[in-house]
Amino acid sequence: MFSGSIVALVTPFKNGEVDYEKLRELVSYHLENGTNGIVPVGTTGESPTLSSDEKYKVIKTVVETVKGKVPVIAGTGTNSTKTTIEQTKVAKELKADGALIVTPYYNKPTQEGLYRHYEAIAKSVSIPIVIYNVPGRTSVNILPETVARLSKIKNIPTIKEASGDIEQIKKIFSLCGITVLSGDDALTFSVMQFGGKGVISVVANIIPREVSQLCSALNSGDMKKGKELHTKFSNLFKTLFIETNPIPVKTAMELMGMMGCELRLPLCEMGKENREKLKSSLKEYSLI
């Protein structure tokens, strides 16, 4: 169900409020440019600063705009199992096709605690769950052995792996058949080379067709084309992470005339020097 280029969608703001008109416009843009799935209210969508009502309205808007053309995987993870279950139930009621659930941050559960967290959610809500492993943000790493245990649960078919550790990702492949999606644009080629099925992408916000083409080539076994596309955009992959995501990608979208770059504190505008580096990179790819 979940494969190819799945965009980690930004949340557009205008005068402090979610800009739902622009949100619909962005979703339509992705449908027109070959994006294979959409993740609203994830980290890139600044979910920590969205109210529950805003999260639900964003998910609802995306689902209604997509009209079943591609899967919608709603970000519903928190560091409270109870709250995550509640938010995931709402996502299912809103007709999301799946839930992206990050490993609990700050409270740093053990591997057994991580297993029980996902097990409890899976038992409570019959929606496909995508485990989201991003230890750089959460300070906890879900190990391959725990992933293998969780893969035996029927509605946990997929993991977004953003540990940045290729050896860890290779071990997941050796232990179980869970679908692996890259959580880092820069590692998409490597992850898919070893058996991954796609990426939950930040860069797809600005070059959706190209990221889709990269994934399509690799999923069809065309490693040559996949490598060419990866190599071509590798500098852009790096530049969009020179500051905390989604600051650079929102800045890029502003520079490209796609939308304004409004962020919610504690995120703030890009530093002047890094903004110039970003502008140079966008010019290199004729995006501005």
N, C-alpha and C positions, 0 to 999 in steps of 0.2 A: 504493500500500500504506500509506504513512504520511501521514495527514492528520487534521484535526480537533484536538480537545483531547487532547494526550498529556502525561500528568502526569510531571514530574520528581520521582519519589517520594523522600520522606525515608526514612532508615533508622532505625527505632526501636531505642533501646538501653535496657537495664535492668540496673542494677548492673554496668555496664562491658561487658556482652555484647550482641550483637544479639538482639533480642526477636522471634524468628521467629513466635511465636503472634500478636503484634500486627501483624507484617508481613502475615501472611495475612489478618488482619481488615481492614487498610487496603486491600489489593488487592480484597477482596470489596466493600468500600465503593465503590470506584471502578467496579467492574463494575455495581453496582446504580444508580449515578448518572450513567451515560452517558459516562464517560471513554472515549476512542477508542484509547488506547494507553498503555503504561506503560514508563517508563525507570527501571530499578533501577540502583543504584551509579553514578549520575552525580555531578556536583558537589553537587547538593542532597542526594544520598544519602551525602555525606561520604566519597566513595571514597578520597581520599588517606589516610584514617586506618583503612581496612579492610584486613585481611590478605588475601592471595590466596584463602585457604580461605574466609574470610567472604564475599568478593565472589562466589565461585562458589556458595556455599550460598544467598546472597540471590537470585541469578539463578535458581537451581534452584527455590527456594520460590515465586518469582513466576510462573515458567513453569508449574509444577504447579498453582498456584491459579487462574491465568487459564484453563487448559484450552483454549487456542486461540480464546477468545472475542474477544480483541483482540490486536494485535501487541505483543510485548515487545522493546524495543530496549535492549540491555545496554550500559552504559558500559564500554568496554574500552580507551580511549585513554590513552597515557602519552607521555613525551618520549623513549622508546626505541622505535624501529621494531620491533626484534626482540621486545621484551617485549609490545608491542601486538599483534603477530601471534600470539604464544603465547596471550594472553588472549582474543583474538577467536576463535581456534580452539576454545578451551574453551567460549566462549559458544555457538558453533555446535553443539558436541557436547551442550550442555545444552538445545538446541532453541530458543534465542532466535531471533526473527524478523529481527533486525537488530542492528547495532552502532553505537553513538554514539561517534565517535572525535574527541577534541579535538585541535586543532593543538598540536604539541609545545611545551611551556612551558619556560622558563628557557634552553634552549640556542639559541633564536631562529634557526631555519633561514631561509635565503633562500627566495624563491618557488620556485626550482627544487628546493630541498631539500624543501619542503612537497609539491610535486608528486610527487617520488620516494617520499616517505614513504607517501602514500596509494596510489600506484600499486603499491608493494611489498605493502602489506596486501591490496589488492584482488586481486592476482595469487595471493596465498598462501591466501586464505580466500574461498570462494564463498558469502558472506553479504552481503545488502544493507548498505551502509555509509552512515551519515549523518555528513557532515563537520560538525564543531562549531567554529564561529568565534567566539571570545570574547576579543578582544585585551585587554580590561580585566583579565583574569586571567592570560593567557599571555604578554603583551608581544609577540605576533606577530599580524599581520593577514593573513589569506589574501585576496588581491586577486581581484576579479571575473574577471580574465583567467585566473588560475590555476584558479578554480572552473570556468570554461568548458572549460578543457583536461581537468580531471578528470571533468566531466560526460559526456565521450565514453567513459569506461570503464563497461562494462555494469553492474557491481554498485555503482556510486556514483550512486544516483538522487536523493539528497536532501541538503540542507544545513540545519543549524540555524544561523541567522544572528543573532548577539548582539553585533554590532559597535556597534549603536545608531546607525548611519549609514544613513539612509533613501536617500540618493543612491547610496551603494555598493550597497545592496540593489536599487534600481531598475536599476542598471547590470548586475547579475547577470541580471535578467529580460531585458534587451536583448541579452545576449550568448549565452544558452543556455536550454534548456528544463528545467533541473534543478528539482526540487520544492523550494520554499523554505518553511521553517517558521520562525516568529518565535522568537527566543530570549529575548525580553523581553516580559513580559505587557503592559507599558504601550504597546508598539508593535504588538501583534497586529492591531489594527484597520487601522493604516497599512500594514503588510506585506501583509495579506490584501486590502486595497483595491487594491494594485498587482499582485496575482496570487499571493500566498502561499496555502498550503493549510491552515495551522493554526499551532499553537504548541506548543512543549515548555514546559509551564507549571509555575511554582512555586505560583501562587495556586490552581491546581486542587487542591492538597492540601487546601484548606479549603472551596472552593466549586466542586466538580467539575461539578455539573449546570449551573451558570450559565456557566462557561467553555465547556462543551460546547455550550450553546445559542448562545453568541456565535459560535463557529466554524461551527456548523451554519447559522446565519442568513447569515453572510458567504459560505460555500461555496455556498449556494443562491441567492445574489444579492440577498438581502434586506438591503440596506445600511442602511435605516432602522432596522430592529430591531437590527442589529449595532452601529450607532452609539449607539443608546439604551443597550444593555447595556454597551458600552465606557465611555460617559460615566457611567453609574450607578456602576461599580466602579473608576473611575479613581483615586480617593483611596486605595482599598484596595491597588491595584497599587503605588502609591508607598510606602505605609506599610510594606509587606512587604519593602522594600529599604532601610529607614533604617539598618540595620546589615547586616553581611556575611551573605548567604544561606548556610546555612539557619537562622541564629539567629532571625530574626523569625517565620518560618513555623512553626518548631518551638515557639516560645513561644506563638504563636496557637493551635496545636493543643492545647497544655497548657491555656490559658485556656478553650478551647472544650470541654474534657473529653474530647478524642479520644485523648490519650496523654500521658505525661510528657515534659518537655523535657530530655532528657539528651543532651549533646553531648560530643564527644571533643576534647581539646586538640589543636591550639592554639585551637579555638573554645571560647568560654565563654558564660556566661549574659548576657542582654541588660542593658544599663545601665538603671538605675531610671527615668530621665527618658524614655528611648525606650520602655520597657515601658508607661509610662502613656499615651504617645501611641498605642501599638498597642492598648491596651485601649479607648481612646476611639474609635478607628476601628472596632474590632470591635463596639462598642456601637452605633455609627452605623448599621451594617448588620444589627443585631439578631442577631449571631452569638454574643453572650454576654449 
